Amino acid sequence: MPEFYIQQHQLSKRTRTIVKDEKNRDIYLMVGNWGRKQDALLLYQMNGQLVASIKQASIILGSKFIIYENYQKVGEMRKIFNWPGDFYYIKQLHWAAHGDIYQHKYQIHHFNERIMTMDKANFLTGNYYSLDIPNEKNAPKCICIAAVMDYWLYNRSKREAKNAELNYQASLITD
């Protein structure tokens, strides 16, 4: 069963992120930016071939992200709710991602089929996210989804403050 490892706190940053396999080989390189509409992360194989990307399609009234694989749109990800845990739905793929955003413990399912499990892993070289993906062909999409969940965790307080400000401004206009 393929496992992939990503250094903790790297997915949501504006840096290059290396994705490794269970044998510590570099498998993918993720580059890009987050934060504004149309920002994207691109996932490349180490030979330079683009295999997947995820683009931020909206930031107001709930963020929406579009997932591409081999230059084709394969899904649209939105957060549905966050109580008692977080729940995301990926249209077109009919995948549901759910779990504990603060602990980075997620699962993605397609009905009863497990697509991915994400957890933390600690090694001598640092703290990592471990992505257990039974079907390796789903790896690029799952890595992109993990990046969004990481982004939502580390930018949650900024987004909540901005949404509160936008709601306040909207209430001034309607009054």
C-alpha positions in Angstrom: 0.0 0.0 0.0 1.7 3.3 -1.1 2.5 5.8 1.6 3.6 9.4 0.9 5.3 11.8 3.4 5.2 15.6 3.4 7.1 17.7 5.8 4.7 19.2 8.3 3.9 23.0 7.9 5.1 22.9 4.3 1.9 22.3 2.3 0.4 25.7 3.0 3.5 27.8 2.6 4.8 29.5 -0.5 7.7 27.2 -0.9 8.7 24.2 -2.8 7.4 21.0 -1.1 8.9 17.6 -1.8 6.6 14.6 -1.4 8.5 11.4 -0.5 7.5 7.7 -0.6 8.0 5.1 2.2 11.6 4.5 1.0 12.4 8.2 1.4 12.6 8.7 -2.4 11.5 12.1 -3.8 8.3 11.4 -5.8 6.6 14.8 -6.4 7.4 18.5 -6.2 4.6 20.9 -5.3 5.0 24.6 -6.1 2.7 27.6 -6.1 0.9 30.2 -3.9 -2.3 30.4 -1.9 -4.4 33.2 -0.6 -5.9 35.0 -3.5 -8.5 34.0 -6.1 -6.9 32.2 -9.0 -3.8 31.2 -6.9 -2.8 27.5 -7.5 -0.5 24.8 -6.4 1.1 22.6 -9.1 2.2 19.0 -8.5 5.0 17.7 -10.7 6.7 14.3 -10.9 10.4 14.6 -10.3 11.0 14.3 -14.1 9.2 17.7 -14.6 5.8 16.4 -15.8 2.8 18.2 -14.4 0.4 15.5 -13.0 -2.1 17.6 -10.9 -3.0 21.0 -9.7 -5.4 22.7 -7.5 -6.7 26.3 -8.1 -8.4 28.6 -5.6 -11.6 29.6 -7.4 -13.2 31.8 -4.7 -12.4 33.1 -1.3 -15.5 34.9 -0.2 -18.6 33.0 1.1 -16.7 29.8 1.5 -13.5 28.9 -0.4 -13.8 26.7 -3.4 -10.9 24.9 -5.0 -10.8 23.2 -8.5 -8.7 20.0 -8.8 -7.1 19.2 -12.2 -5.3 16.0 -13.2 -3.4 15.9 -16.5 -4.8 19.3 -17.4 -8.4 18.1 -17.0 -10.8 19.3 -14.3 -11.6 16.3 -12.1 -13.3 17.9 -9.1 -14.5 20.9 -7.2 -13.8 21.0 -3.4 -15.8 22.9 -0.9 -16.1 22.8 2.9 -19.6 21.7 3.9 -19.5 22.1 7.7 -17.1 21.9 10.6 -19.0 20.6 13.5 -18.2 18.3 15.3 -15.4 17.6 12.8 -14.6 19.0 9.4 -16.4 17.7 6.3 -15.5 18.5 2.7 -17.1 17.3 -0.5 -15.3 16.9 -3.8 -17.9 17.1 -6.6 -17.4 15.1 -9.8 -15.2 12.5 -7.8 -18.0 12.0 -5.3 -15.4 11.9 -2.5 -16.0 13.0 1.1 -13.1 14.2 3.2 -13.7 14.3 6.9 -11.7 14.4 10.1 -10.0 16.6 12.7 -8.4 19.6 11.1 -6.3 20.5 14.2 -4.7 17.0 14.5 -4.3 16.5 10.7 -6.2 13.3 10.9 -8.4 12.8 7.8 -10.0 10.2 5.7 -11.3 10.5 2.2 -14.0 8.0 1.1 -15.9 7.3 -2.0 -19.0 5.8 -0.4 -17.5 2.8 1.6 -14.2 2.7 -0.3 -11.3 4.4 1.5 -9.3 6.6 -0.8 -6.8 8.1 1.6 -5.9 8.3 5.3 -3.9 11.3 6.5 -2.1 11.3 9.9 1.0 12.7 11.5 4.4 10.8 11.5 7.5 11.7 13.5 11.0 10.8 12.3 14.5 11.8 13.3 14.4 14.2 10.3 11.3 16.0 11.5 7.5 15.9 11.7 5.6 14.8 8.6 2.1 14.1 7.3 1.7 10.5 6.3 -0.8 9.9 3.4 -1.8 6.3 3.1 -3.3 5.9 -0.4 -4.3 2.3 -1.3 -4.6 3.1 -5.1 -1.5 4.9 -6.2 -3.4 6.5 -9.2 -5.3 8.7 -6.7 -2.1 10.0 -5.1 -1.8 13.3 -7.1 -5.5 14.3 -6.3 -5.1 13.3 -2.7 -1.9 15.3 -2.2 -3.7 18.4 -3.7 -6.6 17.8 -1.3 -4.2 17.5 1.7 -2.7 20.8 0.7 -6.1 22.5 0.9 -6.8 21.0 4.3 -3.4 22.2 5.5 -4.1 25.7 4.0 -7.5 25.9 5.8 -5.9 25.0 9.2 -3.0 27.5 9.1 -5.1 30.3 7.5 -8.3 29.7 9.5 -8.0 32.6 11.9 -7.0 35.0 9.1 -10.0 33.9 7.0 -12.4 34.1 10.0 -11.3 37.7 10.8 -11.6 38.7 7.1 -15.1 37.2 6.8 -16.2 38.9 10.0 -14.9 42.2 8.5 -16.7 41.6 5.2 -20.0 40.7 7.0 -19.7 43.9 9.1 -19.1 46.0 6.0 -22.0 44.3 4.2 -24.3 45.1 7.2 -23.3 48.8 7.0 -24.3 48.9 3.3 -27.7 47.3 3.9 -28.6 49.4 6.9 
